[in-house]
Amino acid sequence: MTDPVGKKKKKTSQVVEIWKRLKKNRMAMVGLYMLAAIIVLSVFGPLLSPYDYAAQNYTDRLLFPCAAHIFGTDNFGRDILTRILVGGRYTLFITFVCITMAALIGSALGLLAAFYPRLDNIVMRVVDIFMGIPTMLMCVSIVAALGSSMENMMIALIVTQSPEFARIMRAQVLTLKDREYMEAAQSIGCSNLRVILHHVVPNALAPVIVQYTLGAVSVILMSASLSFVGMGVQPPTPEWGLMISAGRDYLRDYWHIAIIPGLAIVATAFALNMLGDGLRDALDPRLKQ
C-alpha cells in the first residue's frame, strides 16, 4: 500500500523547493511583489478614494498632477488615480477569466489529441489554422462579427489564446506517454481518466503554468488594444486601453491623461513577464542540484 502521508510530504517538499528556487531570482520576486501590489491596490484602492470614478466636475477638468489629484484629472474632470484603480479591477478580471478559460479549454483539447490518435489530426489541424492567423486580426474579426462589447472581446481572447495551451499540453503528454510509470499504470488496469488525472496532469503542469503567466501579458495588451479602437470595453467604464484612447486627443498639451494609464499597462505586463521567466526557471527540472 502507498503511504498517503509520504505522498503529501513529497508534494509539499516539491512546492518548497520550487519556492526556494523562485526566491533566488530577484527579478521574479520583483515581479511577484509588483503584481501583488497591483492586485491589492485595484481591489481595495477605490474603496479608499474620496472621488467617484464616474463623477464629472468641469471646474476641475484637465488638471495636471497635484496634491488634490495625484495623477490629475481628465477632460471631464474625473480623478485619474481613481479611474486607474477601478480600471485595474476590469483589467485583472478580464485577464484572469480569459487566460483561465483558455488554459482549461486548450489543455483539455491537447490531452484529448495526445491520448486519442483519431482526434489528434482533427484537433491539431484546427489549432494550426488558428495559430496561423495573426492574433489581432482574429480578435478583430470575432468582435466585428459578434459586436463590440466586453463579453464578446473576452470570447475573442479565449479563442485566440486556447490553441497555444493545446499545443503545449499535447507536446507534454506525448513525451510522458512512453514513460515507465505510465505503462505500469495502464498495465494494472487504470482507466484513461485516472491516468490523466493522477499521472499526466501533475507532470505536465509546469510549462502550462509558465504559459499562463506569459499568456496573461498577451491578454492584457490585446484587451487594451481592442478597447483603444472601440471594440472592447465601452465608455464610461474606466478600462486602461479605453482611457488611453480618450486621452490621445490631448496628448500634446495634457500628456498625463494617456501616459499614466499606459504606464499602468507597462507595469502590469512587466511584473507578469518577470514572474513568468522566474517560474520557467524554477520549474525547470534541469536546474535541480
TIGUGU-882839 format. One record per residue (C-alpha): residue in one letter; x, y, z. Coordinates in nm, 4 decimals, decimal comma. Example, Ala and Ser with C-alpha at 12.3 -4.5 7.8 and 13.67 -1.06 7.14 Angstrom:
% residues 2
> A 1,2300 -0,4500 0,7800
> S 1,3670 -0,1060 0,7140
% end
This chain:
% residues 289
> M 0,0000 0,0000 0,0000
> T 0,1107 0,3538 -0,0707
> D 0,1628 0,5920 0,2149
> P -0,0645 0,8995 0,1668
> V 0,1335 1,0917 0,4281
> G 0,4540 1,0238 0,2382
> K 0,2949 1,1401 -0,0874
> K 0,1743 1,4592 0,0790
> K 0,5195 1,5287 0,2208
> K 0,6762 1,4687 -0,1199
> K 0,4379 1,7113 -0,2906
> T 0,4963 1,9676 -0,0148
> S 0,8728 1,9331 -0,0462
> Q 0,8495 1,9874 -0,4230
> V 0,6493 2,3073 -0,3726
> V 0,9007 2,4285 -0,1123
> E 1,1893 2,3510 -0,3467
> I 1,0267 2,5435 -0,6316
> W 0,9585 2,8374 -0,3979
> K 1,3239 2,8378 -0,2845
> R 1,4420 2,8480 -0,6463
> L 1,1961 3,1255 -0,7238
> K 1,3145 3,3342 -0,4289
> K 1,6700 3,3199 -0,5605
> N 1,5573 3,5020 -0,8748
> R 1,5481 3,8693 -0,7769
> M 1,3654 3,9860 -1,0885
> A 1,0984 3,7195 -1,0397
> M 1,0421 3,8361 -0,6818
> V 1,0229 4,1966 -0,8006
> G 0,7570 4,0889 -1,0491
> L 0,5699 3,8948 -0,7805
> Y 0,5685 4,1884 -0,5374
> M 0,4661 4,4311 -0,8124
> L 0,1799 4,2060 -0,9191
> A 0,0663 4,1626 -0,5591
> A 0,0713 4,5412 -0,5092
> I -0,1289 4,5983 -0,8297
> I -0,3909 4,3429 -0,7217
> V -0,4228 4,4892 -0,3704
> L -0,4472 4,8467 -0,4990
> S -0,7029 4,7524 -0,7637
> V -0,9215 4,5633 -0,5168
> F -0,9042 4,7957 -0,2167
> G -0,7817 5,1268 -0,3622
> P -1,1177 5,2519 -0,4970
> L -1,2745 5,1951 -0,1546
> L -1,0303 5,4448 -0,0014
> S -1,0528 5,7077 -0,2752
> P -1,2625 6,0173 -0,1926
> Y -1,3683 6,0507 -0,5577
> D -1,6254 5,8716 -0,7688
> Y -1,4638 5,7332 -1,0831
> A -1,7660 5,8373 -1,2939
> A -1,8438 6,1757 -1,1324
> Q -1,7825 6,4652 -1,3717
> N -1,6531 6,8003 -1,2431
> Y -1,5974 7,0539 -1,5186
> T -1,4432 7,3087 -1,2815
> D -1,1507 7,0700 -1,2237
> R -1,1111 6,9383 -1,5772
> L -0,7670 6,8834 -1,7322
> L -0,5753 6,9387 -1,4088
> F -0,2138 6,8279 -1,4002
> P -0,0971 6,6069 -1,1108
> C -0,1329 6,7966 -0,7844
> A -0,1959 6,7410 -0,4131
> A -0,5735 6,7064 -0,4565
> H -0,5467 6,4837 -0,7641
> I -0,2208 6,2859 -0,7572
> F -0,2472 6,1793 -1,1218
> G -0,4505 6,4811 -1,2328
> T -0,7944 6,4836 -1,3953
> D -0,9232 6,4062 -1,7445
> N -1,1276 6,6127 -1,9883
> F -1,4428 6,5529 -1,7831
> G -1,2813 6,6449 -1,4511
> R -1,2720 6,2844 -1,3291
> D -0,9892 6,1807 -1,0959
> I -0,7416 5,9738 -1,2991
> L -0,5980 5,7856 -0,9996
> T -0,9431 5,6592 -0,9017
> R -1,0149 5,5572 -1,2593
> I -0,6779 5,3777 -1,2813
> L -0,7581 5,1784 -0,9671
> V -1,1093 5,0884 -1,0831
> G -0,9759 5,0118 -1,4308
> G -0,7336 4,7697 -1,2701
> R -1,0308 4,5654 -1,1498
> Y -1,1636 4,5323 -1,5038
> T -0,8200 4,4543 -1,6474
> L -0,7437 4,1889 -1,3856
> F -1,0920 4,0380 -1,4171
> I -1,0697 4,0159 -1,7966
> T -0,7184 3,8737 -1,7787
> F -0,7951 3,6125 -1,5123
> V -1,1163 3,4871 -1,6736
> C -0,9798 3,4786 -2,0285
> I -0,6472 3,3120 -1,9550
> T -0,8050 3,0626 -1,7122
> M -1,0722 2,9581 -1,9610
> A -0,8135 2,9411 -2,2406
> A -0,5879 2,7219 -2,0245
> L -0,8718 2,4845 -1,9357
> I -1,0100 2,4561 -2,2892
> G -0,6709 2,4389 -2,4605
> S -0,5250 2,1886 -2,2137
> A -0,8305 1,9650 -2,2461
> L -0,8010 1,9678 -2,6250
> G -0,4289 1,8923 -2,6025
> L -0,4933 1,5983 -2,3691
> L -0,7582 1,4534 -2,5981
> A -0,5388 1,4963 -2,9047
> A -0,2425 1,3207 -2,7409
> F -0,4404 1,0364 -2,5832
> Y -0,6719 0,9610 -2,8739
> P -0,4899 0,9410 -3,2109
> R -0,8180 0,9574 -3,4036
> L -0,8796 1,3063 -3,2656
> D -0,5180 1,4184 -3,2927
> N -0,5200 1,5050 -3,6609
> I -0,8513 1,6919 -3,6418
> V -0,7713 1,8898 -3,3259
> M -0,4191 1,9859 -3,4279
> R -0,5200 2,0922 -3,7779
> V -0,7770 2,3260 -3,6250
> V -0,5114 2,4515 -3,3823
> D -0,2699 2,5101 -3,6715
> I -0,5329 2,7114 -3,8585
> F -0,5993 2,9350 -3,5578
> M -0,2291 2,9789 -3,4829
> G -0,1620 3,0671 -3,8460
> I -0,3886 3,3720 -3,8266
> P -0,2466 3,6850 -3,6569
> T -0,3945 3,7205 -3,3087
> M -0,5086 4,0781 -3,3512
> L -0,6739 4,0022 -3,6855
> M -0,8565 3,7046 -3,5336
> C -0,9776 3,9104 -3,2367
> V -1,0974 4,1956 -3,4561
> S -1,2803 3,9524 -3,6859
> I -1,4586 3,7793 -3,3966
> V -1,5586 4,1035 -3,2254
> A -1,6707 4,2540 -3,5569
> A -1,8932 3,9512 -3,6141
> L -2,0374 3,9403 -3,2620
> G -2,0500 4,3123 -3,1832
> S -1,8369 4,5453 -2,9728
> S -1,8667 4,4658 -2,6021
> M -1,6534 4,3428 -2,3141
> E -1,8136 3,9975 -2,3243
> N -1,7512 3,9492 -2,6962
> M -1,3949 4,0745 -2,6578
> M -1,3399 3,8122 -2,3857
> I -1,4746 3,5403 -2,6161
> A -1,2292 3,6502 -2,8846
> L -0,9381 3,6466 -2,6386
> I -1,0270 3,2984 -2,5131
> V -1,0477 3,1640 -2,8694
> T -0,7105 3,3119 -2,9670
> Q -0,5261 3,2014 -2,6501
> S -0,6533 2,8431 -2,6316
> P -0,4506 2,6968 -2,9250
> E -0,1173 2,7714 -2,7554
> F -0,2205 2,5763 -2,4460
> A -0,3424 2,2888 -2,6633
> R -0,0084 2,2703 -2,8431
> I 0,1938 2,2797 -2,5193
> M -0,0203 2,0213 -2,3395
> R -0,0178 1,7828 -2,6360
> A 0,3615 1,8013 -2,6593
> Q 0,3974 1,7325 -2,2872
> V 0,1586 1,4365 -2,2909
> L 0,3319 1,2788 -2,5910
> T 0,6632 1,2898 -2,4053
> L 0,5042 1,1362 -2,0949
> K 0,3139 0,8545 -2,2665
> D 0,6249 0,6409 -2,3092
> R 0,7439 0,6728 -1,9513
> E 0,7628 0,3554 -1,7437
> Y 0,5194 0,4731 -1,4762
> M 0,2605 0,5403 -1,7460
> E 0,2984 0,1903 -1,8839
> A 0,2817 0,0496 -1,5301
> A -0,0407 0,2380 -1,4560
> Q -0,2022 0,1115 -1,7751
> S -0,0808 -0,2455 -1,7149
> I -0,2590 -0,2677 -1,3791
> G -0,5867 -0,1631 -1,5396
> C -0,6053 0,2098 -1,4583
> S -0,8641 0,3881 -1,6687
> N -0,7599 0,6669 -1,9041
> L -0,9313 0,9203 -1,6772
> R -0,7329 0,8033 -1,3750
> V -0,4086 0,8031 -1,5720
> I -0,4770 1,1569 -1,6948
> L -0,5724 1,2979 -1,3538
> H -0,3122 1,1212 -1,1400
> H -0,0126 1,0827 -1,3718
> V -0,0362 1,3077 -1,6764
> V -0,1729 1,6387 -1,5493
> P 0,0572 1,6744 -1,2437
> N 0,3658 1,6085 -1,4576
> A 0,2569 1,8317 -1,7465
> L 0,1590 2,1399 -1,5479
> A 0,4979 2,3157 -1,5382
> P 0,5002 2,4565 -1,8953
> V 0,1267 2,5277 -1,8722
> I 0,1825 2,7429 -1,5615
> V 0,4573 2,9361 -1,7376
> Q 0,2381 2,9884 -2,0439
> Y -0,0426 3,1013 -1,8108
> T 0,1641 3,3943 -1,6835
> L 0,3067 3,4853 -2,0231
> G -0,0333 3,4474 -2,1895
> A -0,1799 3,6849 -1,9313
> V 0,0531 3,9549 -2,0670
> S -0,0807 3,8956 -2,4163
> V -0,4399 3,9185 -2,2892
> I -0,3704 4,2500 -2,1148
> L -0,2123 4,4018 -2,4257
> M -0,4782 4,2674 -2,6615
> S -0,7697 4,3780 -2,4423
> A -0,6184 4,7261 -2,4117
> S -0,5668 4,7399 -2,7893
> L -0,9231 4,6325 -2,8650
> S -1,0652 4,8810 -2,6143
> F -0,8433 5,1520 -2,7655
> V -1,0020 5,1062 -3,1087
> G -1,3536 5,0857 -2,9613
> M -1,4024 4,7090 -2,9989
> G -1,3689 4,6112 -2,6333
> V -1,4855 4,7714 -2,3107
> Q -1,7248 5,0578 -2,3811
> P -1,7412 5,4054 -2,2163
> P -1,7742 5,5208 -1,9438
> T -1,6056 5,2104 -1,7965
> P -1,2513 5,3122 -1,6897
> E -1,0558 5,0379 -1,8674
> W -0,6886 5,1269 -1,9211
> G -0,6892 5,0925 -2,3011
> L -1,0074 5,2968 -2,3234
> M -0,8514 5,5666 -2,1034
> I -0,5547 5,5907 -2,3409
> S -0,7948 5,6238 -2,6325
> A -0,9841 5,9033 -2,4543
> G -0,6613 6,0906 -2,3825
> R -0,4986 6,0678 -2,7250
> D -0,6628 6,3925 -2,8429
> Y -0,4991 6,5754 -2,5515
> L -0,1596 6,4060 -2,5732
> R 0,0368 6,7162 -2,6748
> D -0,0877 6,9522 -2,4028
> Y -0,2177 6,7153 -2,1323
> W 0,0081 6,4126 -2,1628
> H -0,0863 6,2659 -1,8250
> I -0,4363 6,1608 -1,9389
> A -0,2971 5,8975 -2,1767
> I 0,0535 5,8341 -2,0434
> I -0,0435 5,7298 -1,6892
> P -0,2842 5,4502 -1,7988
> G -0,0147 5,3387 -2,0409
> L 0,2354 5,3160 -1,7558
> A -0,0146 5,1028 -1,5606
> I -0,0286 4,8572 -1,8527
> V 0,3513 4,8546 -1,8826
> A 0,3960 4,7929 -1,5080
> T 0,1498 4,5025 -1,5054
> A 0,2977 4,3445 -1,8181
> F 0,6495 4,3845 -1,6774
> A 0,5508 4,2190 -1,3478
> L 0,3894 3,9217 -1,5229
> N 0,6831 3,8796 -1,7621
> M 0,9370 3,8787 -1,4795
> L 0,7256 3,6346 -1,2784
> G 0,6777 3,4100 -1,5813
> D 1,0510 3,3989 -1,6545
> G 1,1205 3,3170 -1,2902
> L 0,8613 3,0397 -1,2835
> R 1,0060 2,8899 -1,6005
> D 1,3486 2,8684 -1,4379
> A 1,2114 2,7457 -1,1037
> L 1,0005 2,4720 -1,2612
> D 1,2740 2,3517 -1,4969
> P 1,3889 2,0140 -1,3572
> R 1,7290 2,0556 -1,5221
> L 1,8111 2,3213 -1,2633
> K 1,7843 2,0711 -0,9762
> Q 2,1109 2,0190 -0,7940
% end
